Amino acid sequence: MKLLYLSLLLLLLPLPVICGEIRGIVVNVTDGDTLQVRSGEQIHKIRLVGIDAPELRQAFGRDARQALAELTAGNLVVVIWSKRDRYGRLVGTVLLGSLDVNLYLIRNDSAWYFRRYAKDVPEIEQLQYEAAEAEAREGKRGLWQFPHPMAPWKFRRAARKK
């Protein structure tokens, strides 16, 4: 019997257990895909998972930040996070009531679905994000109103080469 319990324990060890939930008030919106949430006395930097918004110096960058700020600033949110990025930010989905803020930003022409990090997004959300971006592109509103909008990851790469 001990061997069975030990075997089951060993099977569970490789599973990551580094996710969590934060409830708090949005106190700052840095850009179109990053915000700060105060939970108790602590302020957490949050990077919205699965999306990439235009950089502030990029076309539509300030509009993307404004869209996120109008939706979340001063509001109570729940952040379901799965990891920290290389800058120490929590990476997760932001919920405003039942609204998935990440999905909303894609659907409402303020962000790309960031396929490079699709593995960090639950499978059902991957499908929703994919469909939302396709719908936004067809609508030709927001960042999609431009003939060839530059994806933020391409903008950052071009800026590093200068």
Residue frames relative to the residue before (quaternion, step in Angstrom):
aa qw qx qy qz dx dy dz
M 1.0000 0.0000 0.0000 0.0000 0.00 0.00 0.00
K 0.6357 0.5244 -0.3281 0.4618 3.59 0.99 -0.83
L 0.6283 0.5427 -0.3304 0.4488 3.56 1.04 -0.78
L 0.6317 0.5293 -0.3262 0.4631 3.59 1.04 -0.77
Y 0.6692 0.4913 -0.2976 0.4715 3.60 0.90 -0.90
L 0.6480 0.5171 -0.3086 0.4663 3.56 0.97 -0.84
S 0.6424 0.5186 -0.3145 0.4684 3.59 1.00 -0.82
L 0.6588 0.4992 -0.3060 0.4723 3.58 0.93 -0.86
L 0.6346 0.5269 -0.3234 0.4638 3.57 1.00 -0.81
L 0.6657 0.5031 -0.3024 0.4607 3.59 0.90 -0.86
L 0.6222 0.5368 -0.3369 0.4595 3.59 1.09 -0.65
L 0.7059 0.4738 -0.2615 0.4571 3.57 1.03 -0.75
L 0.5432 0.6713 -0.3921 0.3172 3.60 1.08 -0.57
P 0.6990 0.4764 -0.3199 0.4268 3.67 0.79 -0.77
L 0.5528 0.6249 -0.4014 0.3777 3.60 1.17 -0.32
P 0.4174 -0.7103 0.4964 0.2735 3.60 -0.79 0.92
V 0.0981 -0.7860 0.6097 0.0288 3.54 -0.95 0.91
I 0.4383 0.7270 -0.4227 0.3174 3.56 1.02 0.78
C 0.5057 0.6330 -0.4552 0.3693 3.56 1.00 0.64
G 0.0181 -0.8163 0.5773 -0.0072 3.51 -1.21 0.37
E 0.3648 -0.6946 0.5767 0.2275 3.48 -1.38 -0.10
I 0.0834 -0.7731 0.6283 0.0252 3.53 -1.02 0.90
R 0.1225 -0.7513 0.6445 0.0711 3.53 -1.05 0.83
G 0.3128 0.7602 -0.5255 0.2195 3.54 -0.80 0.96
I 0.5778 -0.5745 0.4684 0.3416 3.50 -1.41 -0.04
V 0.4116 -0.6789 0.5457 0.2681 3.58 -0.97 0.86
V 0.1252 -0.8285 0.5455 0.0194 3.55 -0.61 1.21
N 0.8008 0.0414 -0.0267 0.5969 3.59 1.21 -0.30
V 0.1601 -0.7402 0.6443 0.1070 3.53 -1.16 0.71
T 0.3068 -0.7950 0.5041 0.1408 3.54 -0.42 1.29
D 0.7558 -0.1572 0.1481 0.6182 3.54 0.94 -0.99
G 0.7830 -0.3926 0.2262 0.4262 3.59 -1.22 -0.23
D 0.7911 0.2385 -0.1581 0.5406 3.60 1.22 -0.13
T 0.6998 0.3861 -0.2662 0.5388 3.59 1.24 0.38
L 0.0676 0.7908 -0.6049 0.0653 3.55 -0.96 0.90
Q 0.3537 -0.7046 0.5681 0.2359 3.54 -1.34 0.11
V 0.1375 -0.7903 0.5965 0.0257 3.51 -0.98 0.98
R 0.2521 -0.7456 0.5995 0.1457 3.55 -0.91 0.99
S 0.0068 0.7647 -0.6423 0.0514 3.52 -0.81 1.12
G 0.7864 -0.0500 -0.0235 0.6152 3.56 -0.23 1.27
E 0.7804 -0.2690 0.2277 0.5164 3.58 -0.75 -1.06
Q 0.6430 0.5506 -0.3087 0.4337 3.57 1.26 -0.20
I 0.2066 -0.7471 0.6175 0.1337 3.56 -1.12 0.75
H 0.1613 -0.7934 0.5855 0.0426 3.54 -0.79 1.13
K 0.3023 -0.7043 0.6103 0.2004 3.56 -1.04 0.85
I 0.1145 -0.8121 0.5721 0.0045 3.53 -0.78 1.11
R 0.1504 -0.7401 0.6505 0.0809 3.56 -0.97 0.95
L 0.3891 -0.7392 0.4984 0.2321 3.58 -0.59 1.12
V 0.3925 -0.7491 0.4917 0.2076 3.56 -0.68 1.13
G 0.8370 0.2883 -0.1844 0.4269 3.53 -1.17 0.65
I 0.7319 0.3469 -0.2450 0.5328 3.59 1.22 0.03
D 0.0810 -0.7525 0.6477 0.0876 3.54 -1.30 0.34
A 0.1738 -0.7969 0.5750 0.0647 3.55 -0.58 1.19
P 0.6391 -0.5184 0.3861 0.4168 3.59 -1.17 0.45
E 0.5202 -0.6196 0.4917 0.3220 3.55 -1.14 0.71
L 0.6482 -0.5481 0.3571 0.3897 3.59 -1.14 0.58
R 0.6991 0.4521 -0.2635 0.4874 3.61 1.05 -0.74
Q 0.6075 0.5617 -0.3274 0.4564 3.57 1.31 -0.06
A 0.6411 -0.4967 0.4007 0.4262 3.57 -1.23 0.44
F 0.8416 0.1479 -0.1738 0.4895 3.55 -0.98 1.02
G 0.4082 0.7387 -0.4558 0.2828 3.63 1.26 0.07
R 0.6894 0.4571 -0.2812 0.4864 3.58 0.88 -0.90
D 0.6098 0.5446 -0.3458 0.4604 3.58 1.11 -0.64
A 0.6408 0.5214 -0.3190 0.4645 3.57 1.02 -0.83
R 0.6454 0.4988 -0.3240 0.4793 3.61 0.96 -0.84
Q 0.6484 0.5245 -0.3167 0.4518 3.58 0.96 -0.87
A 0.6331 0.5363 -0.3298 0.4504 3.59 0.99 -0.82
L 0.6739 0.4755 -0.2938 0.4832 3.59 0.94 -0.88
A 0.6549 0.5180 -0.3139 0.4521 3.59 0.97 -0.83
E 0.6598 0.5115 -0.3179 0.4494 3.60 0.86 -0.91
L 0.6830 0.4939 -0.2797 0.4597 3.55 1.07 -0.75
T 0.8490 0.2665 -0.0795 0.4493 3.57 0.82 -0.99
A 0.5503 0.6605 -0.4109 0.3035 3.64 0.99 -0.72
G 0.8367 0.1634 -0.1597 0.4977 3.53 -0.86 1.05
N 0.6200 0.5618 -0.3355 0.4329 3.58 1.26 -0.07
L 0.5106 -0.6081 0.5188 0.3167 3.51 -1.31 0.50
V 0.0015 0.7958 -0.6045 0.0371 3.57 -0.82 1.04
V 0.2749 -0.6859 0.6367 0.2203 3.50 -1.39 0.23
V 0.1389 -0.7755 0.6128 0.0611 3.55 -0.91 0.95
I 0.1378 -0.7495 0.6444 0.0634 3.56 -0.79 1.10
W 0.0046 -0.8464 0.5307 -0.0445 3.57 -0.27 1.24
S 0.2768 -0.7948 0.5290 0.1091 3.53 -1.19 0.67
K 0.8058 -0.0234 0.0285 0.5911 3.59 1.17 -0.40
R 0.4073 -0.6313 0.5771 0.3202 3.51 -1.40 -0.11
D 0.3765 -0.7093 0.5386 0.2550 3.57 -1.05 0.70
R 0.7396 -0.4342 0.2771 0.4332 3.57 -1.28 0.03
Y 0.6641 0.4707 -0.3009 0.4968 3.60 1.28 -0.23
G 0.5795 -0.6210 0.3519 0.3934 3.58 1.30 0.10
R 0.4859 0.6604 -0.4423 0.3635 3.58 1.27 0.05
L 0.4602 -0.6201 0.5464 0.3242 3.55 -1.19 0.55
V 0.2188 -0.7704 0.5888 0.1090 3.58 -0.95 0.89
G 0.3230 0.7734 -0.4897 0.2402 3.57 -0.54 1.11
T 0.5861 -0.5410 0.4799 0.3653 3.46 -1.45 -0.10
V 0.2301 -0.7635 0.5910 0.1221 3.56 -0.91 0.95
L 0.1160 -0.7905 0.6006 0.0313 3.54 -0.83 1.06
L 0.1211 -0.7425 0.6568 0.0508 3.53 -0.96 0.99
G 0.7505 -0.1125 0.0209 0.6509 3.56 0.08 1.30
S 0.7675 -0.2820 0.2293 0.5280 3.59 -0.68 -1.08
L 0.5213 0.6543 -0.4031 0.3709 3.60 1.28 0.01
D 0.3042 -0.7101 0.6096 0.1778 3.58 -0.86 1.02
V 0.3310 -0.7808 0.4989 0.1784 3.59 -0.25 1.28
N 0.6140 0.5594 -0.3496 0.4335 3.60 0.98 -0.82
L 0.6830 0.4771 -0.2699 0.4827 3.57 0.86 -1.03
Y 0.6224 0.5594 -0.3322 0.4350 3.58 0.98 -0.86
L 0.6733 0.5080 -0.2998 0.4459 3.60 0.91 -0.92
I 0.6336 0.4961 -0.3318 0.4923 3.58 1.07 -0.68
R 0.6913 0.5051 -0.2765 0.4365 3.55 0.80 -1.05
N 0.7620 0.3601 -0.1825 0.5062 3.56 1.07 -0.75
D 0.6446 -0.6357 0.2949 0.3055 3.52 1.03 1.00
S 0.5573 0.6214 -0.3940 0.3849 3.61 1.08 0.59
A 0.8088 0.1461 -0.0646 0.5660 3.62 1.21 -0.22
W 0.4479 -0.6383 0.5589 0.2821 3.49 -1.36 0.41
Y 0.4531 -0.5688 0.5859 0.3576 3.54 -1.32 0.29
F 0.2769 -0.7921 0.5282 0.1304 3.60 -0.57 1.17
R 0.2018 -0.8457 0.4872 0.0823 3.55 0.29 1.35
R 0.5441 0.6330 -0.3978 0.3807 3.59 1.13 -0.58
Y 0.7739 0.2826 -0.1488 0.5469 3.57 1.09 -0.69
A 0.1872 0.8210 -0.5165 0.1554 3.58 1.12 0.64
K 0.5970 0.5923 -0.3614 0.4027 3.59 1.09 -0.68
D 0.6603 0.5086 -0.3005 0.4638 3.58 1.21 -0.47
V 0.6533 0.4923 -0.2897 0.4970 3.57 1.32 -0.23
P 0.5082 -0.6389 0.4692 0.3367 3.63 -0.85 0.86
E 0.6451 -0.5892 0.3310 0.3566 3.57 -1.02 0.87
I 0.6599 0.5008 -0.3260 0.4556 3.61 0.87 -0.85
E 0.6570 0.4961 -0.3113 0.4747 3.58 1.03 -0.74
Q 0.5677 0.5814 -0.3845 0.4381 3.60 1.09 -0.61
L 0.6676 0.4956 -0.2929 0.4721 3.57 0.93 -0.93
Q 0.6573 0.5056 -0.3064 0.4674 3.58 0.96 -0.84
Y 0.6628 0.5049 -0.3058 0.4608 3.59 0.92 -0.89
E 0.6300 0.5365 -0.3223 0.4598 3.57 1.00 -0.86
A 0.6917 0.4722 -0.2725 0.4737 3.58 0.85 -0.99
A 0.6408 0.5315 -0.3275 0.4468 3.60 0.98 -0.82
E 0.6617 0.4915 -0.3208 0.4666 3.59 0.93 -0.80
A 0.6330 0.5276 -0.3364 0.4559 3.60 0.95 -0.82
E 0.6525 0.5146 -0.2982 0.4696 3.57 0.99 -0.88
A 0.6570 0.5093 -0.3039 0.4655 3.58 0.97 -0.89
R 0.6377 0.5286 -0.3282 0.4541 3.60 0.95 -0.85
E 0.6578 0.5174 -0.3046 0.4547 3.57 0.95 -0.89
G 0.6702 0.5237 -0.2910 0.4381 3.57 1.05 -0.79
K 0.2168 -0.8273 0.4917 0.1639 3.58 1.27 -0.39
R 0.4528 0.6406 -0.4819 0.3904 3.54 0.92 1.01
G 0.7908 0.3012 -0.2041 0.4923 3.55 -1.27 0.16
L 0.8353 -0.1321 0.0976 0.5247 3.58 -0.91 -0.85
W 0.6381 0.5373 -0.3274 0.4438 3.61 1.20 -0.36
Q 0.4868 0.6650 -0.4400 0.3567 3.61 1.23 0.02
F 0.6211 0.5332 -0.3374 0.4648 3.57 1.23 -0.41
P 0.5983 -0.6023 0.3819 0.3653 3.61 -1.00 0.74
H 0.8085 0.0207 0.0237 0.5877 3.60 0.92 -0.88
P 0.0898 -0.8220 0.5595 0.0569 3.61 0.35 1.16
M 0.3753 -0.7250 0.5325 0.2237 3.57 -0.96 0.89
A 0.4372 -0.6899 0.5154 0.2592 3.55 -0.80 1.04
P 0.5976 -0.6082 0.3822 0.3561 3.62 -0.97 0.79
W 0.6467 0.5188 -0.3362 0.4468 3.61 0.96 -0.76
K 0.6375 0.4900 -0.3296 0.4949 3.63 1.12 -0.55
F 0.6148 0.5451 -0.3339 0.4620 3.58 1.06 -0.77
R 0.6684 0.4955 -0.2976 0.4681 3.60 0.92 -0.93
R 0.6448 0.5197 -0.3222 0.4586 3.58 0.97 -0.85
A 0.6569 0.5009 -0.3088 0.4714 3.60 0.95 -0.88
A 0.6498 0.5188 -0.3160 0.4569 3.62 0.99 -0.81
R 0.6431 0.5217 -0.3262 0.4559 3.63 1.03 -0.72
K 0.6501 0.5389 -0.3151 0.4332 3.60 1.08 -0.69
K 0.5969 0.5923 -0.3555 0.4080 3.61 1.19 -0.49
